[in-house]
């Protein structure tokens, strides 16, 4: 049995229909993107939901920030997406004024999804804004 979810952010297709995700792999990808780009306290009914990237704004070194980002992403996925089998989280924080962090998450979407593994890389600005996602 498949489910359909509204696409986030909300949008319309070229034909004017409401955009949706109908494959479980796309749904899991959207869930993980939302999780990483949401800071704790931004969701009223789930105040602990998200990854506290903004709290790392004034971290000591790029290496320490990268380690903390990886730990925070790993903990959030484990807590909020239990159906996802997390294989690895790799982070690379650029020591630049822009505060860019590349987060590579390797996972298996879940028992109901037929694909074996998905690798997604997102570039995140300090504060949680995702500027690149693949």
C-alpha positions as CSV (number, residue, x, y, z in Angstrom):
1,X,0.0,0.0,0.0
2,X,1.4,3.4,-1.0
3,X,0.7,6.7,0.6
4,X,0.7,10.2,-0.8
5,X,2.0,13.3,1.1
6,X,1.8,16.9,0.2
7,X,5.1,18.2,-1.1
8,X,7.0,20.5,1.2
9,X,7.3,23.3,0.6
10,X,3.7,23.4,-0.7
11,X,3.5,24.0,-4.4
12,X,1.6,23.3,-7.6
13,X,2.5,21.1,-10.6
14,X,2.6,22.7,-14.0
15,X,-0.9,21.4,-14.6
16,X,-2.2,23.3,-11.5
17,X,-2.6,20.2,-9.2
18,X,-1.2,20.2,-5.7
19,X,2.3,18.8,-5.7
20,X,2.7,15.5,-3.8
21,X,5.3,12.9,-3.0
22,X,3.9,9.4,-3.8
23,X,7.0,7.2,-3.5
24,X,8.3,6.3,-0.1
25,X,11.9,7.2,-1.1
26,X,10.8,10.7,-2.0
27,X,8.9,11.0,1.2
28,X,11.9,10.0,3.3
29,X,14.1,12.4,1.5
30,X,11.6,15.2,2.2
31,X,11.4,14.3,5.8
32,X,15.2,14.3,6.3
33,X,15.4,17.7,4.5
34,X,12.8,19.1,6.7
35,X,14.4,17.7,9.8
36,X,17.9,19.2,9.0
37,X,16.5,22.6,8.0
38,X,14.3,23.0,11.1
39,X,15.7,24.3,14.3
40,X,14.4,23.1,17.7
41,X,11.6,25.4,18.8
42,X,10.4,26.2,15.3
43,X,7.5,23.7,15.4
44,X,4.9,24.6,17.9
45,X,3.6,21.1,18.7
46,X,7.0,19.5,18.5
47,X,9.4,21.9,20.2
48,X,12.3,19.4,20.2
49,X,12.1,18.6,16.5
50,X,15.0,19.6,14.3
51,X,18.8,20.0,14.3
52,X,20.3,22.9,16.4
53,X,22.6,24.2,13.6
54,X,22.2,27.9,14.7
55,X,23.7,27.1,18.1
56,X,27.0,26.2,16.4
57,X,27.3,29.6,14.9
58,X,30.2,30.7,17.1
59,X,31.9,27.3,17.5
60,X,35.6,27.0,18.2
61,X,37.1,25.4,15.1
62,X,35.7,24.0,11.8
63,X,36.7,20.5,12.9
64,X,34.8,20.7,16.2
65,X,31.7,22.2,14.4
66,X,31.8,19.5,11.8
67,X,31.9,16.8,14.5
68,X,29.0,18.4,16.4
69,X,26.9,18.8,13.2
70,X,27.4,15.1,12.5
71,X,26.4,14.1,16.0
72,X,23.4,16.4,16.0
73,X,22.1,15.2,12.6
74,X,22.7,11.5,13.6
75,X,20.8,12.0,16.9
76,X,17.9,13.8,15.2
77,X,17.5,11.2,12.5
78,X,17.6,8.4,15.1
79,X,15.0,10.1,17.2
80,X,12.6,11.5,14.6
81,X,12.9,9.1,11.7
82,X,13.1,5.7,13.3
83,X,12.2,3.9,10.0
84,X,15.4,5.2,8.4
85,X,18.4,2.9,8.7
86,X,21.2,5.3,9.1
87,X,24.5,4.1,7.6
88,X,26.8,7.1,7.9
89,X,26.8,10.9,8.4
90,X,29.8,12.8,7.1
91,X,30.2,16.6,7.5
92,X,32.6,19.1,6.1
93,X,32.4,22.7,7.5
94,X,34.2,25.4,5.5
95,X,36.1,27.8,7.6
96,X,34.7,30.8,5.8
97,X,32.5,33.8,6.8
98,X,29.5,32.2,4.9
99,X,29.4,29.3,7.4
100,X,28.8,26.6,4.9
101,X,28.5,23.0,6.0
102,X,28.2,20.0,3.7
103,X,26.3,17.2,5.3
104,X,26.3,13.8,3.5
105,X,23.8,11.3,4.9
106,X,23.9,7.7,3.8
107,X,20.8,5.7,4.7
108,X,18.3,3.0,3.7
109,X,14.9,4.6,3.6
110,X,13.1,1.8,5.5
111,X,11.6,-1.7,5.3
112,X,8.9,-0.8,2.8
113,X,11.2,0.9,0.3
114,X,12.8,-1.3,-2.3
115,X,15.9,0.8,-2.9
116,X,19.0,-0.4,-1.0
117,X,20.6,2.9,-0.2
118,X,20.3,6.6,-0.9
119,X,23.1,9.2,-0.6
120,X,22.0,12.7,-0.1
121,X,24.3,15.8,0.2
122,X,23.0,19.1,1.4
123,X,24.8,22.4,1.8
124,X,23.5,24.2,4.8
125,X,24.1,27.8,5.9
126,X,24.6,28.6,9.5
127,X,21.0,29.0,10.8
128,X,19.8,25.9,8.9
129,X,19.0,27.3,5.5
130,X,19.6,24.6,2.9
131,X,21.3,26.2,-0.2
132,X,22.1,23.1,-2.1
133,X,20.5,19.6,-2.0
134,X,21.2,16.6,-4.1
